[in-house]
Amino acid sequence: MTAVIYARYSSDNQREESIEGQIRECTAFAEKNGITILRHYIDRAFSAKTDNRPEFQNMIKDSGKKLFDAILVWKLDRFARNRYDSARYKATLKKNGVKVVSATENISDGAEGILLESMLEGMAEYYSADLSEKVIRGMTENALKCKYNGGGLTLGYMIDSEQYFQVDPVTAPFVLEAFKLYDEGSTMTEIRDILNERGVRNSKGLPLNYGNIQHMLSNRRYMGEYQYRDIVIPDGIPSLVPKDLFDRVQQKLAKNKKAPARHKAEDDYLLTTKLFCGYCGAYLCGESGTSRTGVAHHYYKCSSVKKKRKECHKKPVRKIWIEDLVVDTTMKMVMDDSTIEAIVSMLMDLQDRENVNIPLYEQQLKETKTAIQNILNAIQQGILTKSTKSRLEELEAAKEDLEIKIANEKISKPKISKEFMIFWLHRFRKLDVSQKSHRKMLIDTFVNSIYLYDDKILFTFNFKEATKTITFDDVNDTPSKYGNGSDLDWETAPVAREASYQRRRRKASSSICFAFLICFLFKQPRTLFGAAFFVAKFLYIHT
């Protein structure tokens, strides 16, 4: 009789000696019963609650080759701790002429053996389920205390001797820097490269990859939130990233996720996530191609047309043309003093409405001071009791507490003056819009969304009721003023450009017909036709 030995242990906490012990007892059983062992199948750190075990699957597959008659296991729970998996794979083995034999459990081949085997399998599954419940119970208790529950350690944290999370002073600054870089417009690829250059490594000691950065930027643990299963505890662990910064990053992640070809276009196409099709509302995403002459062309194309989700007749537009138009229009808005005044007025109003704590604390402080003054007046009139003294001490403590709260609010949320806001907005007038970084800053600050049609463009800016519609007839008569290399003064809109092309084609055709007529009348085809054709070509190019 030939057989193979299957050995297994469940987790990394168990030692290699467990495997050696199983093989030793299975080998002794085989020698006692005259069984020849062909090979060993060993799964290390794999649970038997599932069949997702590489060597186990190889063994089941090899049983179909009819090379061995039995599988020796130390106990039946090594084979499976799930009755369904046990029955299913034993049926497969039986079909292949292979049976499972336990080296330490004496199970007969008769009817009572079937009953005993089913009881042992049931007990193994019960033990596994009971152990799982105990482990989850212990980990839940740890979670309620915000303790480390195992698994990969999050970059930026270290675990102390009592299993609590502590800030890692070496790697925590890199995490905060990654969030700030993404908030300022850096891509995940750029952040990955920066951190790798500085020697930051993941939990496995390997260089960071794109997935590591993506997981880092969406990990709520960095703003202090502890989570285990259904247990969520805000501020359960030290935070590495301020909540407002974390929220801004999540908004950008969600926005960039919806943008088609974002990872290809975010570096070069300034209007990604801001430019929409006026007809179907889909994003216009960056595209590029090379002509037969080897010249690269860049343009924006409706994603509905690109992905064929629905019918849309919006034609692609040249990248440089639309970007220069947006920069030109936004710069005109920045140069308008009345627009700047409106933005500052809205910002001042928003600032007053957002900081609701200071007015509340100031009102409470005013009431407290009035109450203190009333008690002092009463004392001057000779009214002094134990309760008066106690009440005065309470009010003095409340006054001091309110003054501290007001000071903290003013430090954390300083009020920006109107003059500073005007000064800050006027700085945008000095931008060099021939530089890509300045163009991006201008668009990101002021432009909310752009809806492009074939005959007009609709701007929505980042302040209330700020919309502007420009028709392409207006664009054709407006030269560029800002020296940004724009070809806006000669590049017409798509519809107008097509009409111009048709006019020139008709003129050229008429000129060529005229050339043929002259040649026929004067009977000098070679000389006159050459001259007439040159005139036709000149008209085609310059009219």
Secondary structure in CASP SS format (residue, H / E / C, confidence):
PFRMAT SS
TARGET T0000
AUTHOR 0000-0000-0000
METHOD secondary structure of the structure
MODEL  1
M C 1.00
T E 1.00
A E 1.00
V E 1.00
I E 1.00
Y E 1.00
A E 1.00
R E 1.00
Y C 1.00
S C 1.00
S C 1.00
D C 1.00
N C 1.00
Q C 1.00
R C 1.00
E C 1.00
E H 1.00
S H 1.00
I H 1.00
E H 1.00
G H 1.00
Q H 1.00
I H 1.00
R H 1.00
E H 1.00
C H 1.00
T H 1.00
A H 1.00
F H 1.00
A H 1.00
E H 1.00
K H 1.00
N C 1.00
G C 1.00
I C 1.00
T E 1.00
I E 1.00
L E 1.00
R E 1.00
H E 1.00
Y E 1.00
I E 1.00
D E 1.00
R C 1.00
A C 1.00
F C 1.00
S C 1.00
A C 1.00
K C 1.00
T C 1.00
D C 1.00
N C 1.00
R C 1.00
P H 1.00
E H 1.00
F H 1.00
Q H 1.00
N H 1.00
M H 1.00
I H 1.00
K H 1.00
D H 1.00
S H 1.00
G C 1.00
K C 1.00
K C 1.00
L C 1.00
F C 1.00
D C 1.00
A E 1.00
I E 1.00
L E 1.00
V E 1.00
W C 1.00
K C 1.00
L H 1.00
D H 1.00
R H 1.00
F H 1.00
A C 1.00
R C 1.00
N C 1.00
R H 1.00
Y H 1.00
D H 1.00
S H 1.00
A H 1.00
R H 1.00
Y H 1.00
K H 1.00
A H 1.00
T H 1.00
L H 1.00
K H 1.00
K H 1.00
N C 1.00
G C 1.00
V C 1.00
K E 1.00
V E 1.00
V E 1.00
S E 1.00
A C 1.00
T C 1.00
E C 1.00
N C 1.00
I C 1.00
S C 1.00
D C 1.00
G C 1.00
A H 1.00
E H 1.00
G H 1.00
I H 1.00
L H 1.00
L H 1.00
E H 1.00
S H 1.00
M H 1.00
L H 1.00
E H 1.00
G H 1.00
M H 1.00
A H 1.00
E H 1.00
Y H 1.00
Y H 1.00
S H 1.00
A H 1.00
D H 1.00
L H 1.00
S H 1.00
E H 1.00
K H 1.00
V H 1.00
I H 1.00
R H 1.00
G H 1.00
M H 1.00
T H 1.00
E H 1.00
N H 1.00
A H 1.00
L H 1.00
K C 1.00
C C 1.00
K E 1.00
Y C 1.00
N C 1.00
G C 1.00
G C 1.00
G C 1.00
L C 1.00
T C 1.00
L C 1.00
G C 1.00
Y E 1.00
M E 1.00
I E 1.00
D C 1.00
S C 1.00
E C 1.00
Q C 1.00
Y E 1.00
F E 1.00
Q E 1.00
V E 1.00
D C 1.00
P C 1.00
V C 1.00
T C 1.00
A H 1.00
P H 1.00
F H 1.00
V H 1.00
L H 1.00
E H 1.00
A H 1.00
F H 1.00
K H 1.00
L H 1.00
Y H 1.00
D H 1.00
E C 1.00
G C 1.00
S C 1.00
T C 1.00
M H 1.00
T H 1.00
E H 1.00
I H 1.00
R H 1.00
D H 1.00
I H 1.00
L H 1.00
N H 1.00
E H 1.00
R C 1.00
G C 1.00
V C 1.00
R E 1.00
N C 1.00
S C 1.00
K C 1.00
G C 1.00
L C 1.00
P E 1.00
L C 1.00
N C 1.00
Y H 1.00
G H 1.00
N H 1.00
I H 1.00
Q H 1.00
H H 1.00
M H 1.00
L H 1.00
S C 1.00
N C 1.00
R H 1.00
R H 1.00
Y H 1.00
M H 1.00
G C 1.00
E C 1.00
Y E 1.00
Q E 1.00
Y E 1.00
R C 1.00
D C 1.00
I E 1.00
V E 1.00
I E 1.00
P C 1.00
D C 1.00
G C 1.00
I C 1.00
P C 1.00
S C 1.00
L C 1.00
V C 1.00
P C 1.00
K H 1.00
D H 1.00
L H 1.00
F H 1.00
D H 1.00
R H 1.00
V H 1.00
Q H 1.00
Q H 1.00
K H 1.00
L H 1.00
A H 1.00
K H 1.00
N H 1.00
K H 1.00
K H 1.00
A C 1.00
P C 1.00
A C 1.00
R H 1.00
H H 1.00
K H 1.00
A H 1.00
E C 1.00
D C 1.00
D C 1.00
Y C 1.00
L C 1.00
L C 1.00
T C 1.00
T C 1.00
K C 1.00
L E 1.00
F E 1.00
C E 1.00
G C 1.00
Y C 1.00
C C 1.00
G C 1.00
A C 1.00
Y E 1.00
L E 1.00
C E 1.00
G E 1.00
E E 1.00
S E 1.00
G E 1.00
T E 1.00
S C 1.00
R C 1.00
T C 1.00
G C 1.00
V C 1.00
A E 1.00
H E 1.00
H E 1.00
Y E 1.00
Y E 1.00
K E 1.00
C E 1.00
S H 1.00
S H 1.00
V H 1.00
K H 1.00
K H 1.00
K C 1.00
R C 1.00
K C 1.00
E C 1.00
C C 1.00
H C 1.00
K C 1.00
K C 1.00
P C 1.00
V E 1.00
R E 1.00
K H 1.00
I H 1.00
W H 1.00
I H 1.00
E H 1.00
D H 1.00
L H 1.00
V H 1.00
V H 1.00
D H 1.00
T H 1.00
T H 1.00
M H 1.00
K H 1.00
M H 1.00
V H 1.00
M C 1.00
D C 1.00
D H 1.00
S H 1.00
T H 1.00
I H 1.00
E H 1.00
A H 1.00
I H 1.00
V H 1.00
S H 1.00
M H 1.00
L H 1.00
M H 1.00
D H 1.00
L H 1.00
Q H 1.00
D H 1.00
R H 1.00
E H 1.00
N C 1.00
V C 1.00
N H 1.00
I H 1.00
P H 1.00
L H 1.00
Y H 1.00
E H 1.00
Q H 1.00
Q H 1.00
L H 1.00
K H 1.00
E H 1.00
T H 1.00
K H 1.00
T H 1.00
A H 1.00
I H 1.00
Q H 1.00
N H 1.00
I H 1.00
L H 1.00
N H 1.00
A H 1.00
I H 1.00
Q H 1.00
Q C 1.00
G C 1.00
I C 1.00
L C 1.00
T C 1.00
K H 1.00
S H 1.00
T H 1.00
K H 1.00
S H 1.00
R H 1.00
L H 1.00
E H 1.00
E H 1.00
L H 1.00
E H 1.00
A H 1.00
A H 1.00
K H 1.00
E H 1.00
D H 1.00
L H 1.00
E H 1.00
I H 1.00
K H 1.00
I H 1.00
A H 1.00
N H 1.00
E H 1.00
K H 1.00
I H 1.00
S H 1.00
K C 1.00
P C 1.00
K C 1.00
I C 1.00
S C 1.00
K H 1.00
E H 1.00
F H 1.00
M H 1.00
I H 1.00
F H 1.00
W H 1.00
L H 1.00
H H 1.00
R H 1.00
F H 1.00
R H 1.00
K H 1.00
L C 1.00
D C 1.00
V C 1.00
S C 1.00
Q C 1.00
K H 1.00
S H 1.00
H H 1.00
R H 1.00
K H 1.00
M H 1.00
L H 1.00
I H 1.00
D H 1.00
T H 1.00
F H 1.00
V E 1.00
N E 1.00
S E 1.00
I E 1.00
Y E 1.00
L E 1.00
Y C 1.00
D C 1.00
D C 1.00
K E 1.00
I E 1.00
L E 1.00
F E 1.00
T E 1.00
F E 1.00
N C 1.00
F C 1.00
K C 1.00
E C 1.00
A C 1.00
T E 1.00
K E 1.00
T E 1.00
I E 1.00
T E 1.00
F H 1.00
D H 1.00
D H 1.00
V H 1.00
N H 1.00
D C 1.00
T C 1.00
P C 1.00
S C 1.00
K C 1.00
Y C 1.00
G C 1.00
N C 1.00
G C 1.00
S C 1.00
D C 1.00
L C 1.00
D C 1.00
W C 1.00
E C 1.00
T C 1.00
A C 1.00
P H 1.00
V H 1.00
A H 1.00
R H 1.00
E H 1.00
A H 1.00
S H 1.00
Y H 1.00
Q H 1.00
R H 1.00
R H 1.00
R H 1.00
R H 1.00
K H 1.00
A H 1.00
S H 1.00
S H 1.00
S H 1.00
I H 1.00
C H 1.00
F H 1.00
A H 1.00
F H 1.00
L H 1.00
I H 1.00
C H 1.00
F H 1.00
L H 1.00
F H 1.00
K C 1.00
Q C 1.00
P H 1.00
R H 1.00
T H 1.00
L H 1.00
F H 1.00
G H 1.00
A H 1.00
A H 1.00
F H 1.00
F H 1.00
V H 1.00
A H 1.00
K H 1.00
F H 1.00
L H 1.00
Y H 1.00
I H 1.00
H H 1.00
T C 1.00
END
